[in-house]
Amino acid sequence: MRKIFHTLDIHCNEYRPIGSVKLGLALAEEKDRPHQAFDLAFVSHYRSKMFGDEAPQLHHLIEASQRNLFRLCCRYAKSFTLTMVVIMRARTPEERQAEEEYYKRLSDEFPVHFVCADKAKRELDSYFAGLASGLVIHSASTLGFELLAAGKKAILGATVNPSLIEAWGIEHYVDALPDSVKLKAGGSDTDFFQHCDTLRAMPDAQYRELTRKAAHSLISMPADDCPHEQVKALISDWLRV
């Protein structure tokens, strides 16, 4: 992350990587708020502004990426009779309905569950659904990177199209990941299936060791204090000055 700050010409007096506050809260509350488990979790990057001639080219690239990736997930889940959940982005009832209809059209009648976060009452449900799933698939979602940092098996799908990676400006994130958790450029259905098979069969301890360096580089979750506790302590220290 320090490298990303440097690339963006962002300067600060002190750099303290403390990880994700929301992920820390979810991990702290996970045992007390169990979530339905799924074999696969697809992290949506849906936005209503992705569609139409006036949408930026980047939005079209992202939509095409997630559309193809979601269809692959459905085919894989159907082949092995797996359960699958879509972790939605929409917050308003109207947007949720549009997002659900979008994925239902793409699912080819494969039964898909939906989980949405509610800022008022269920802000962390996206995290709980991801943490309870066996394998997370995402185009290039912050939530996907966070779940990888938490030790969850996750596959990055945007790498199928190198033009999307460049247009999105996420080269640093992609380069930090081992090949086993990102799809090949121009990757085929076979490549996707092989990635899923390999990660699902891999022991959790082996996976965490494989992704340990990348996870620490991208999110830097602390081993001891939770991020929100560190933020609380920092604010308290500043108030006492």
C-alpha positions as CSV (number, residue, x, y, z in Angstrom):
1,M,0.0,0.0,0.0
2,R,2.9,2.4,0.7
3,K,3.9,1.8,-3.0
4,I,0.4,2.8,-4.1
5,F,0.6,6.0,-2.1
6,H,3.9,6.8,-3.7
7,T,2.5,6.2,-7.2
8,L,-0.5,8.4,-6.5
9,D,1.8,11.1,-5.1
10,I,0.1,11.0,-1.7
11,H,2.2,12.3,1.1
12,C,1.7,12.0,4.9
13,N,3.7,12.6,8.0
14,E,3.3,9.1,9.3
15,Y,2.2,5.9,7.6
16,R,0.4,3.3,9.8
17,P,-1.1,0.4,7.9
18,I,-3.8,-1.0,10.2
19,G,-5.9,-3.1,7.9
20,S,-9.7,-2.9,7.3
21,V,-11.9,-1.5,10.1
22,K,-15.0,-3.2,8.7
23,L,-13.3,-6.5,8.3
24,G,-11.9,-6.3,11.8
25,L,-15.4,-5.6,13.2
26,A,-16.8,-8.6,11.2
27,L,-14.1,-10.9,12.4
28,A,-14.8,-9.8,16.0
29,E,-18.5,-10.4,15.7
30,E,-18.5,-13.4,13.4
31,K,-18.9,-16.1,16.1
32,D,-21.9,-14.2,17.6
33,R,-23.6,-13.6,14.3
34,P,-23.4,-16.9,12.3
35,H,-24.4,-16.7,8.6
36,Q,-25.7,-19.3,6.3
37,A,-22.8,-21.0,4.6
38,F,-22.4,-21.3,0.8
39,D,-20.0,-23.2,-1.4
40,L,-19.4,-20.2,-3.6
41,A,-19.8,-16.4,-3.1
42,F,-19.8,-14.0,-6.0
43,V,-19.0,-10.4,-5.1
44,S,-21.1,-8.1,-7.3
45,H,-19.7,-4.9,-8.8
46,Y,-23.1,-4.0,-10.2
47,R,-24.0,-0.3,-10.7
48,S,-26.9,1.1,-12.6
49,K,-24.5,3.6,-14.3
50,M,-22.7,0.7,-16.0
51,F,-25.3,0.5,-18.8
52,G,-26.1,2.8,-21.7
53,D,-24.2,4.6,-24.4
54,E,-23.3,7.4,-22.0
55,A,-21.5,5.0,-19.5
56,P,-17.7,5.4,-19.4
57,Q,-15.7,2.7,-21.3
58,L,-14.3,1.5,-17.9
59,H,-17.8,0.7,-16.7
60,H,-18.5,-1.3,-19.8
61,L,-15.3,-3.2,-19.3
62,I,-16.2,-3.9,-15.6
63,E,-19.7,-5.0,-16.5
64,A,-18.5,-7.4,-19.3
65,S,-15.9,-8.9,-16.9
66,Q,-18.4,-9.5,-14.1
67,R,-21.1,-10.8,-16.5
68,N,-18.7,-13.4,-18.0
69,L,-17.3,-14.3,-14.5
70,F,-20.8,-14.8,-13.0
71,R,-21.8,-17.1,-15.9
72,L,-18.7,-19.1,-15.3
73,C,-19.6,-19.4,-11.6
74,C,-23.1,-20.6,-12.4
75,R,-21.8,-23.2,-14.8
76,Y,-19.2,-24.4,-12.2
77,A,-21.7,-24.5,-9.4
78,K,-24.2,-26.4,-11.6
79,S,-21.6,-28.9,-12.6
80,F,-20.9,-29.9,-9.0
81,T,-24.3,-29.2,-7.4
82,L,-22.9,-26.3,-5.3
83,T,-24.7,-23.6,-3.5
84,M,-24.0,-20.0,-4.5
85,V,-24.6,-16.5,-3.1
86,V,-24.3,-13.1,-4.8
87,I,-23.0,-10.5,-2.4
88,M,-24.8,-7.4,-3.7
89,R,-23.8,-3.8,-3.9
90,A,-27.2,-2.1,-4.1
91,R,-28.5,-0.3,-1.0
92,T,-31.9,1.0,-2.0
93,P,-34.9,-1.3,-2.6
94,E,-35.2,-0.1,-6.3
95,E,-31.5,-0.8,-6.9
96,R,-31.6,-4.2,-5.2
97,Q,-34.5,-5.3,-7.4
98,A,-32.7,-4.2,-10.5
99,E,-29.5,-5.9,-9.4
100,E,-31.3,-9.2,-8.6
101,E,-33.1,-9.2,-11.9
102,Y,-29.7,-8.6,-13.7
103,Y,-28.2,-11.7,-12.1
104,K,-31.3,-13.8,-12.4
105,R,-31.3,-13.2,-16.2
106,L,-27.6,-14.3,-16.4
107,S,-28.0,-17.3,-14.1
108,D,-29.9,-19.4,-16.8
109,E,-32.4,-20.5,-14.0
110,F,-29.6,-21.7,-11.7
111,P,-30.8,-21.0,-8.1
112,V,-28.8,-18.2,-6.6
113,H,-29.1,-16.6,-3.2
114,F,-28.7,-12.9,-2.6
115,V,-27.2,-11.1,0.4
116,C,-27.3,-7.3,0.7
117,A,-25.9,-4.9,3.3
118,D,-28.1,-2.5,5.1
119,K,-26.3,0.5,6.5
120,A,-28.9,0.9,9.2
121,K,-29.0,-2.6,10.6
122,R,-26.9,-5.1,8.7
123,E,-23.9,-3.3,7.5
124,L,-21.5,-6.3,7.9
125,D,-23.7,-8.9,6.2
126,S,-21.5,-8.8,3.1
127,Y,-18.5,-9.7,5.2
128,F,-20.4,-12.5,7.1
129,A,-21.6,-14.0,3.9
130,G,-18.1,-14.0,2.4
131,L,-16.5,-15.4,5.6
132,A,-19.1,-18.2,5.7
133,S,-18.4,-19.2,2.0
134,G,-16.0,-21.8,0.8
135,L,-14.7,-19.9,-2.2
136,V,-15.1,-16.2,-3.1
137,I,-15.0,-15.0,-6.7
138,H,-14.8,-11.3,-7.6
139,S,-13.8,-9.2,-10.6
140,A,-11.6,-6.9,-8.5
141,S,-13.6,-5.9,-5.4
142,T,-12.3,-4.3,-2.2
143,L,-14.3,-6.9,-0.3
144,G,-12.6,-9.7,-2.3
145,F,-9.2,-8.4,-1.3
146,E,-10.3,-8.0,2.3
147,L,-11.6,-11.6,2.5
148,L,-8.3,-12.8,1.0
149,A,-6.6,-10.9,3.8
150,A,-8.8,-12.8,6.3
151,G,-7.6,-16.1,5.0
152,K,-10.6,-16.9,2.8
153,K,-10.0,-18.6,-0.6
154,A,-10.6,-16.0,-3.3
155,I,-10.2,-15.8,-7.0
156,L,-9.7,-12.5,-8.9
157,G,-11.3,-12.6,-12.3
158,A,-10.6,-9.2,-13.9
159,T,-7.2,-10.5,-15.0
160,V,-8.8,-12.3,-17.9
161,N,-8.8,-8.9,-19.6
162,P,-5.4,-7.0,-19.2
163,S,-7.0,-3.9,-20.7
164,L,-9.4,-3.8,-17.8
165,I,-6.6,-4.0,-15.2
166,E,-4.8,-1.1,-16.9
167,A,-7.9,1.0,-17.3
168,W,-8.9,0.3,-13.7
169,G,-5.5,1.3,-12.4
170,I,-5.2,-1.8,-10.1
171,E,-1.9,-3.2,-11.4
172,H,-0.3,-3.0,-7.9
173,Y,-3.0,-5.2,-6.4
174,V,-2.9,-7.7,-9.2
175,D,0.9,-8.0,-9.3
176,A,0.9,-8.7,-5.5
177,L,-1.2,-11.8,-5.9
178,P,0.2,-15.3,-6.7
179,D,-1.0,-16.9,-10.0
180,S,-3.1,-19.5,-8.2
181,V,-5.6,-16.8,-7.0
182,K,-6.0,-14.9,-10.3
183,L,-7.3,-16.1,-13.7
184,K,-5.0,-16.1,-16.7
185,A,-5.1,-13.4,-19.3
186,G,-7.6,-14.5,-22.0
187,G,-8.4,-17.5,-19.7
188,S,-10.8,-20.1,-20.8
189,D,-13.6,-21.9,-19.0
190,T,-11.1,-24.7,-18.3
191,D,-8.8,-22.3,-16.6
192,F,-11.5,-21.1,-14.3
193,F,-12.6,-24.6,-13.4
194,Q,-9.0,-25.6,-12.7
195,H,-8.5,-22.6,-10.4
196,C,-11.7,-23.4,-8.5
197,D,-10.9,-27.1,-8.2
198,T,-7.3,-26.4,-7.0
199,L,-8.3,-23.8,-4.4
200,R,-11.3,-25.8,-3.0
201,A,-9.1,-28.9,-2.6
202,M,-6.2,-27.0,-1.0
203,P,-5.8,-27.3,2.8
204,D,-6.6,-24.0,4.5
205,A,-3.1,-23.8,6.1
206,Q,-1.4,-24.3,2.8
207,Y,-3.6,-21.6,1.2
208,R,-2.9,-19.1,4.0
209,E,0.8,-19.6,3.6
210,L,0.6,-19.3,-0.2
211,T,-1.2,-15.9,0.2
212,R,0.4,-14.6,3.4
213,K,2.8,-12.2,1.8
214,A,0.2,-10.8,-0.7
215,A,-2.5,-10.5,2.0
216,H,-0.2,-8.6,4.3
217,S,0.9,-6.3,1.4
218,L,-2.6,-5.5,0.4
219,I,-4.5,-5.1,3.6
220,S,-2.0,-5.5,6.5
221,M,-4.4,-6.9,9.0
222,P,-2.8,-6.9,12.5
223,A,-2.1,-10.2,14.2
224,D,-3.1,-8.9,17.7
225,D,-5.2,-5.7,18.0
226,C,-8.2,-5.3,15.7
227,P,-8.1,-2.3,13.3
228,H,-11.0,-0.6,15.0
229,E,-9.3,-0.9,18.4
230,Q,-6.1,0.6,17.0
231,V,-8.1,3.5,15.5
232,K,-9.8,4.0,18.9
233,A,-6.5,4.0,20.7
234,L,-5.0,6.5,18.2
235,I,-7.9,8.9,18.5
236,S,-7.7,8.7,22.3
237,D,-4.0,9.5,22.2
238,W,-4.6,12.5,19.9
239,L,-7.3,13.8,22.2
240,R,-5.0,13.7,25.2
241,V,-2.3,15.7,23.4
